[in-house]
């Protein structure tokens, strides 16, 4: 059975280190699951999530030029559902920047990438125009000394 990047396989944990776990794969091959690819939650200690001899489902996420196989346990499963109401920090409305509320009502967030890009370009053009006007004003004042 030949496998490549994107393949989902069954394997067995053969070794645990502080940076991840080694997993034996079919055809006598083995790969590494980096600590960041073990779970969707923060992993402080690999041993809290995996045990030697444990059967795991893994996804091949990379094979380098040396033939080393990089694996992911979390990408071999569906992400956990987000709890309701936890998409944004509390107390912040949509459309407000980190700079805070400036007395204007927030426009509705554009639905598509193209709409967001148009909004960004319009805002950018407006800011550039204001900067150019301010620069012209400074150069006029500075030249009359």
Order of alpha helices (4+ residues) and beta strands (2+ residues): beta-beta-beta-beta-beta-alpha
